[in-house]
Amino acid sequence: MIVQHEFLSRLKDFGLNSYEAKLWTALLSRGVATAGELSDVANVPRSRSYDVLESLEKKGFVMMKLGKPIKYIAVPPSEVIDRVKQKIQEDSMSQTKMIEGLKNSTILTELTSLHTKGIKTVEPGDLTGAVKGRENLYTHLITMIKDAKKNIYISTTEDGLVRKAKTLKHSLQKAKDRGVSIAITAPITNKNKDAAADLSKICEIRAVRFALPRCIIIDDKQIAMMVMDDNGHPSTDFGVWVDQMEFTQPLANMFATSWKDAGKKAKA
């Protein structure tokens, strides 16, 4: 049986490795077959076929038929999808429960203590870092927002405002609930007016004709500045993070000047 390599690769979405995918598709084409027959059809070494079929059985892709010789029955693909979905949900719930348990564990306390003591010995100039990829950038921005105690300043672009309304809204709402002041400047256009209206329920937004460099400033101390043009591919986006007031304060002052010169506040 000849099965396209691309098709077999797609079966990785089901959580199958190469041998599992080959034997399962071979069994689907036969309905019922022995391990030896499937090995020949799928071009899988006989020495591996029993182990692989056992793995497929545990995953719920095949059933063993009673009797001799031992034969295997294919589980319908639609039923397999339901089983895979259920397994993913169970694993997700288990992982979430485990992570939640770590929040109150002694290991988190010990790790936090190590990090706090370590930070105290670091030179201020060493508290800098580079963050690559837009997804990683936004994950880091969310972490910064969680640290905010007094104020958050955000300077972004037309498209950036739309992304922030989608990605940062929940974190910004929590910051507002903590009493943090949030200010955003961005060009406001027909393209992003809905995002501006949405965020204006949480933040004060002012329109600027030309955006400052894309950045977020936390408590006049931390800053993440995006270096690349945000029209590029998300994977090429790149940011620099600095936790040093001597560097961040002048940029916070620049934001304050831009804020005073900005247009009217965006209305919800």
VENNORNOR-V510283 format. One line per field, one symbol per residue. ss: DSSP state (H for helix, E for strand, C for the rest). psi: psi as a letter, one per 20 degrees, with the letter a starting at -180 (. if undefined). burial: b if it has 16 or more other C-alpha atoms within 10 Angstrom, else e. A space follows every 50 residues. Layout:
# VENNORNOR-V510283
ss->???
psi->???
burial->???
This chain:
# VENNORNOR-V510283
ss->CCCCHHHHHHHHHHCCCHHHHHHHHHHHHHCEEEHHHHHHHHCCCHHHHH HHHHHHHHHCCEEEECCCCCEEEECCHHHHHHHHHHHHHHHHHHHHHHHH HHHCCHHHHHHHHHHHHHHHCCCHHHCEEEEECHHHHHHHHHHHHHHCCC EEEEECCHHHHHHHHHHCHHHHHHHHHCCCEEEEEECCCCCCHHHHHHHC CCCEEEECCCCCCCEEEECCCEEEEECCCCCCCHHHCEEEEEECHHHHHH HHHHHHHHHHHCCCECCC
psi->popphhghhhihhikqaggggghghghhihgprrggghgggilpphhigg gghhghghijhrqppqrprprqpppphhhgghgggggggggghggghggh hhhjrhhhggghgggghghhjpphiimqrpppphghghghgggghhiphg qppppraghhhghhhhhigghhghgghijppppppqpprhhjhhhghghi igrppqpqgpqrqorppokjgqqppphrpjiaphiiqpqpppmohhhhgh hhhgghghghiraqqqq.
burial->eeeeeeebeebeebebeebbbbbbbbbbebebbbbbbbbebbbbeeeebe ebbbebbebbbbbbeeeeeebbbbbeeeebeebbeeeeeeeeeeeeeeee eeeeeeeeeeeeeeeeeeeeeeeeeeeeeebbebebbbebbbebbeebee bbbbbbbbbbbbbbbebbbebbbebbeeebbbbbbbbbeeebbbbbbbbb ebbbbbbbeeebbbbbbbbbbbbbbbeeebeeeeeebbbbbbbbbeebbe bbeebeebbeebbeebee
